[in-house]
Amino acid sequence: MGSTLPDGSGVDRPASRPGAATVSRPPLRWVPVIPESAPFTAEQRAWLNGFLAGLFSYVPVTEPVPQAPERSLRPLTILFGSQTGNAERLARRAAREASRQGFVPRVHDMAQYDVSQLAREENLLVITSTYGDGEPPDNAKGFWEALRRETAPSLTGVRFSVCALGDRNYPRFCQFGRDLDVRLERLGARRVAPRQDCDVDFEEPFAQWLQAALNALLKNPGAAPSGLRDAPRPPHEEVQSAAPKDVAGEPSPAEGSRYNRRNPFPARLIENRRLSGPASAKEVRHFVVSLEGSGMTYACGDALGVYPTNDPALVEALLQWLGSDGEDPVPGPDGQVVPVRLALLKHYDIARPSDKWMALLRERAKDNGACAELLRPGNNGVSGDGSCWHLLDLIEKCPNLGLTPAELVMCLRPLQPRLYSIASSPLCCPHDVHLTVNVVRYELRGRKRGGVCSTYLADRAATEGPVPVFIHRNPSFRPPVPDTPLIMVGPGTGIAPFRGFLQERRATGARGRNWLFFGGQHRESDFLYEEELEEFQRDGILTRLELAWSRDQEHKVYVQHRMLEHARELWRWLEEGAAFYVCGDAKHMARDVDAALHEVIRRAGGLSAEAAAEYVARMRAERRYCRDVY
């Protein structure tokens, strides 16, 4: 190997001319050169010579290099209250954005956060959903109970902002987020940015809130703790979660797939059969959706998001009222111009009126006496008898509004996907997703009506083309480890995830015992998956099966009654470490089951009501009490 000098010549040059000022410079170093006889091509030799020249060259330094100004990294605590995973995902997203803006974020699951620590926080963001009838999500219940006590700490000096997630279809929209926002302020914390109440289409309002909150926290931040000065910027947030590590860190179900909520997969509906008998008061159906070719994967406990198509008959009624042939151009939710018929079919919610629609109605129909009930203060689309007005009801009641197609759609909310608990295990059905769906049909004000998505799946999905779907992760509702005893309470369609749990436990050879509480109105017509459950029993997978049929005798019997009947055995299972899972109706069933669980622990465990409540709180914190309720 030869050598040369850094300037590329083979000889040294004088450092200065006679009489010229001399400049001190470091001694020159020889740079190796690949000789022409080396076994490399000309291109390889040129590349290697360039690499060696860079490696052995020097840069004379004649003056100190200015140092970057010292920057203080600010601590930021992000708390999330999440039932189905949305708030948790947004908390992680907030942490990533905060780290780019000079914060050191720490994300905490409320179930694992000690309320007494709040007094030591400097900057606080709270992202939480509301569940059931204005209640906190399960992982936030203990946190909320502690925060409401008289012993809650003073939060003077804490700066905060709250983002609340909810659904305007429910009367107590974002109630827990609102309650939390008020409570933090009453304890002395200073709100730096207004609370953001997000509907189901939360992406844009969340992003706006996050930027406003981070900007506010950056203003007059005060001195940064000395331990954070000169600290390296974290590559990602630190997460404190109650979920096991293999759950909290699991990959996205769509990892390796380009399909997600914003870009759903065009799937095929390959099975649609009725589960409930012809005499049943409910129409419950079993659907199978093929994921073939999507690259999407799922886990037990996840949900399938389905984007429905509106009822074509309802769309035609709206077009007739507009006097449109369906081809008028209107803006879609993404800003693209589409024909109004397509917009009403696939892009906008044409059932429940939005706040914008109600405001427009009050403005356009203020002199219309027939609309007096609709114009009363506080009316949000609910009639005097408590039933919800549909868009077509309002149009028929106040027909002469003079709206153009574009004005109509600009007052509508985007059509949202519906989430259905997956009723299968990927170990048994890796390319398919099974669903157990109650098809909603009823009559109101002389018109037959139906659930937007359930009737779409039941009546039209197989013939209207692909079904747009995505996987919605729910890491807080995974089956427990294989050896853990499992108690499942899932009447009606609440059985869906537990069918998947049992399939998975059979496929993995899990040794944990399984106890299912199931029920409906009549055994004859409402025993969903009867043959499969009996097979699970014969195979020893389902250790116990308790059934509750509410209408098969004079007095109504529900799953919570069966729990109380078997209180001693339930308590024995719980003391042996059993996990307790619930799926189904949030408004009545889940509340009654929760009350029964407390009573079982109090009665069979010989505990006081307060001690029983503490026992249940520990179960929640340990992820032994999990709910997927709606």
C-alpha positions, 0 to 999 in steps of 0.5 A: 500500500502506498501513501500520499499527503492530504492535499493529494500530492506525493511531495511535501510543500513548503509551509510558507514563502520567504517573508510571509507570515507563518501559521502554526499547523499540526504535523501532516499525517500520511494517508494510505493509498490502494496501489494499482496492483491491488485486487480491486476494480478501478471503481472500487479502488477509487472509492477506497482511496476516497474513504481512506483520505477522509479517514486520515485527513485533518481539519485545521482549527484556528479558533474555538468552535462555538457551542450550541446554546444550553437548552433546558428540557422540561419534564412532562407527565401524561396520564391516560384513562383508556377503555379500548386503547384510543386514549393510550395511543393518543398519550403515546403520540403526545409523548412523541410530539412533546419530546420533539419540542423540548420536553422529557415526557413520561406516560402513565396508566392511571391504574398505576399512578399514585395520586399523591405524586400529582403535587410534585408534577410541574407540567401535566397533560391528561387524555381520557375517555368516558365510559358507560353513563359518564363514568371513568374508564376502568383503569381510571376508577381508582385514580378518580376515587383517590382524587375526589377524597378530602385527602387529595393533595394540593396541586398549586404549582401544577400546570395542566390541560385535559383532552376528553374523548367521547361520543355525542350519541351519549347524553353525558358526552365527555363527562369524566373528562369534564369532571376531571378538569374541574377537580384538578382546578379546584385542587389548585392546578392551573389550566394552561389550555382549555379542555378539548372535548373530542367526538368519535372523529377525534384526530384533528381536534386532538392535534389542535389541542396538543399543539395549543397545550404544548405551546402554553406549557412552553411559555414561562416554564420556570427553571428546569430541574438541574437534573434535566439540564444538558440531559440528552433528548429521549428517543421516545417516551417512557411508559408506566403501564399496568399491562404486562410488558409483553402486552404493552410492547406488542406490535400493532396488529397491522404491523407489516400491513398498510391498512388501518383506520385511515386506510381500511382494507376492502374485505369480503364478507364470506359468511352471514348466518342467524344465530338466534332462533326464529322466535327470539325477540333479537336478531343475532347474526354470526359474520365471517370477514376474510382478511386474506391479502391484507397482511393484517393480524389480530389478537384475542380481545381486539375489535374489528372496525367496520365502515358501513354504507348508509341505507340507500332508501334513506339517501334517496329520501334526502335527495328527493327533499333536496331536489337533487339527482344525486350528481351535485358536487359536494365536499367530502370529509377529506376535502375532495369533491364527490357527487352528493349521492356518494357523499350521503351513502358512504361519507356522512352520518345521515341518522343523528343530527349534528350540533351544526345541523341543529344550529342551522335549523334554529337559524333557518326555522326560527319563524316556523311554529311547527319547529318550536320543540326543536328550537327550545334551548338545550335541545341536542336532537332529543325529542320530549319523550327522550327518543332521538330525532333522526335527520329525516324526522327534522326535515319532515317537521321543518321542510322549507329550509332551502338548503343546497346539497353542499350546505346540507353535507357541511352540517353533517358529521363524518360517518364513523366506523363501528367496532365489534369485539372479535369472536375468534382466535387467530390461532384457529382463524388466522385469515378470518375474523368472526363477529357476533352482532345484534342486528338493530331494527325498530319502528319509531314515528311510523317509520322502520329504522335500523342500526346503521352498521348492523343492518348494512352487514346483515342486508347489503354488505355481501352484495354492495362490494368490499367491506372496509375494515381495520383492526382496533387493538385492545391490549387491556382485554387480552386473555390472562396467562395460560395457567391462570383460572379465568371467569368470564361473564358475557350474556348475549353478544357479550359472549363474542370475545370469550368464544375467541378466548376458549378457542385460543386456550384449546389451541395452546393447551392452556391448563387454566380452568375456565368458567363462563356465565352466559344468558339471554331471554329464552334458552330455546331461541337465545342460546348462542353457540350452544353446540360449540359451548357444549363441545368445549365442556366435553373437551374439558376446556370449559370447566363450568358453564352457568346459564341464566334465562330471564324469561323462562320463569316467572321471576327474571334471572340474570347472570349476576343472580347466578354469580351470587348463587355460586358466591363461595366457589367464585370466591375460592377461584378469586383467592386462587388468582382467577381473572374476572372478565366482563363483556356486554351491555355497560348501562345495566348488565356491567353495573349489576355484575360489578355490584354482584362481584362486590357482594360475592367478595363481601359475603363469601370473603367475610369482608366489610363493604370497604374492604371488598371495594379495596379488593376489587380495586386491587384486581383492577390494578393487577389486570385481573378485573377487565371489561369490554362493555358498550 
